[in-house]
Amino acid sequence: MKNIVITFIIIVFLTPVTEAAIVVQHVMTKDPKEGSACETPLSNYSFTFSDEFYSWALVEQGHSSDMVGFVWYDAQGGSHCHWYTGFDYEGKGCTWESFCSIDPSTFQDIQGVWHVDFFYNGVKLSTVNFLLTLAGTPCPAEVLYGEHSAETELLRNFRDRVLFETPEGRELINLYYQWSPVLATMMTEDEQIKEEVRLLVNGVLELLQ
């Protein structure tokens, strides 16, 4: 028995410690650069439902026997596409999954800030956020000022560089996109409502400038 214990202690202390896998990058992209030896793709954060786009992760210290996966969450917290596969690399490697693989029968066109969790051997290692909107639907800012106006660009920059960076800001974005189709329609059909909203937004723009 003593010999067994001594042998066990020797094995434990002499066996190299396996380093845990780490996520070097986790981005959203329209171009995963498949077959490019894990060349970093161009990162995007804003998409429409008509786009084809991907969640892409670069991992170090991985093993070919490991499992990786992505879970997508819509702007209301519902999860989609619990997707897992083998890592297939030794050391450094990348993996990706397309939004288009989500089952349409379980999914609605929910606008706002979506999230993708990246799992490695069942453990969540990283989360990436991105904005998903309907194609061809004007937002209230565009109805008020035009798509490419200075006012609309200022509001977009505030959304992207300030609100998008915090959980509270992302909640505000979700509320905005939840109600923006209704508000845009109301402003298009009623000039008085449009002017009242313009006055309110002008006050916000003065604070941002």
Beta strands, then each sheet from edge to edge (+ up, - down):
strand 1: 22-29
strand 2: 46-48
strand 3: 54-62
strand 4: 67-73
strand 5: 79-86
strand 6: 91-98
strand 7: 112-120
strand 8: 123-133
sheet 1: 1+ 3- 6+
sheet 2: 2+ 8+ 7- 4+ 5-
end
